[in-house]
């Protein structure tokens, strides 16, 4: 039984490693996690991590720069549709941003 569990763990590890190498998955850097734990807006964290200005993200996502700024300062929450556009533009699941 232990050997079967070990084999399953090795297969899962190999599959995860292959997804990372193929660019299908991405590790979340510690910096992002720490900033999120300090209460910073996830949208700002990911935008800065991807090295995008609010203006560039607005063009890429087709979401207004004013709305992006309002979301980052937590004055507005944004709709699911908005979050999906922003997530696609940042190559991040929208759930990680909202």
C-alpha angles and dihedrals in degrees: 000000000000091000091053091050091048091050091050090050092050091049091049091049092049091049092049092047091050091051090052093048092048091050092243092119133030131202115237107238118237089240091064093048093048093048090049091051089053088058101255117151111267091221092058092044094052094041091054092043089055088048095238128144119224088252094053092046089050091054093044095047099033089233117128118259089230091058091047090052091048092050092047091052090044093240090122133026104207129220126273088254090055092048091051092052092048093046092051091049091050094040090237130120107263089230089066090058102043 
